[in-house]
Amino acid sequence: MEDFQIYNPTKLFFGRDSISKLPKQAKIFGNRVLLIYGKSSIKRSGLYDNIIELLRGFEIFEYSGIKSNPVLSDVEAAVEIAKNNNVDMIIAVGGGSVIDSAKVVSLGAKVDFSPWEFMVQKKSPTEALPVLAVLTLAATGTEMNAGAVIQNKKTKQKIGIGIPLMYPKVSFLDPQLTTTVNAKYTAYGIVDIIAHALEAYFGEGDSPLADKFVFSIISEVMEAGEELMNNLDNYELRARILYASTMALNGTTNHGKISGDWGVHAIGHELSFLYDMPHGASLSIAYPAWMRLNAISQKDKIEELGSVLFGAETVEETIEGFEYFFEGIGSPIKLSDVGISKNDFDKIESQFINNHVSGVFVKIDRKRYRELLEYMK
């Protein structure tokens, strides 16, 4: 086991009506708010009106329209609003895309250049606006970590970074707010949670307790997730999934390891960029293929995983266990499931090559990209 330091400064309120605490928490940081959210879902649900009422007495400026695969142009536009109105904080209301965007805006509002410079690690930030997060989707864990993913259409990149300044100051998690998420995006969120746990598991280093956390998180998500797909408005099931989502990517599953791998997310990011594919859908396609590609080098890890989760005895039985679960909740497991054929393989392979797709620990040689795509077809 590696030496490690635990640092997570996010204050998190979990449970019914947790957003009622928003005004008191926001007042700590000032009075001028940039409210960032997606398109129309929070207005249809009534959450927008509730937030506005809670923030009565604050000066509110808004940026709406954040996409499910967030883009740099939205981030830069929101940065200008933050700067022009000298806001004290950002309140992000939505899922991972909204909160990730807000995190990058928080950095960009403090500098006179594009925050993309931080994404490509050309520059390092020294300050950021406080971010408060009201979560409406269980998936990314962004509510309690320092990560963010943004895509740049000009450079044809979708990049994730982790910068301690981007930890939300306060996050509000009311499972009731996630009950309006439809079946399709509920399933994609479940896949994302599982994928986060797996990225830690297949990372570098030996940490038995961290691996046991991974097993528990995935088991919990599979058990509650299967029930949830047949009962989408069940508060207790939503709460179980939401808690698991936060724990899957707040550092718990990495303690004692050198790093996670993140190779499957690298694959998924390219698919999302090329086809505007929902993130979770890209991961349920990529993970079984990745396991088959690495069936020899990761044999022991895959078999241990399958034994615990499915009672499986072989690598292939383990992979089939994941495929059965993903299909069962309605998430695709092949490119053909989303209408992508072998005719697109050259384009996808070129994208992989241009962005050097690989894991941190489990390397994917560019010579194996075509083999990976064959497993994904």
Secondary structure, 3 states (H helix, E strand, C coil): CCCCCCCCCCEEEECCCHHHHHHHHHHCCCCEEEEEECCCHHHHCCHHHHHHHHCCCCEEEEECCCCCCCEHHHHHHHHHHHHHCCCCEEEEEECHHHHHHHHHHHHHCCCCCCCHHHHCCCCCCCCCCCEEEEECCCCCCHHHCCEEEEEECCCCEEEEEECHHHCCCEEEECHHHHCCCCHHHHHHHHHHHHHHHHHHHCCECCCHHHHHHHHHHHHHHHHHHHHHCCCCCCHHHHHHHHHHHHHHCCCCCCCCCCECCCHHHHHHHHHHHHHCCCHHHHHHHHHHHHHHHCCCCCHHHHHHHHHHHHCCCCHHHHHHHHHHHHHHHCCCCCHHHHCCCHHHHHHHHHHHHHCCCCCCCCCCCHHHHHHHHHHHC
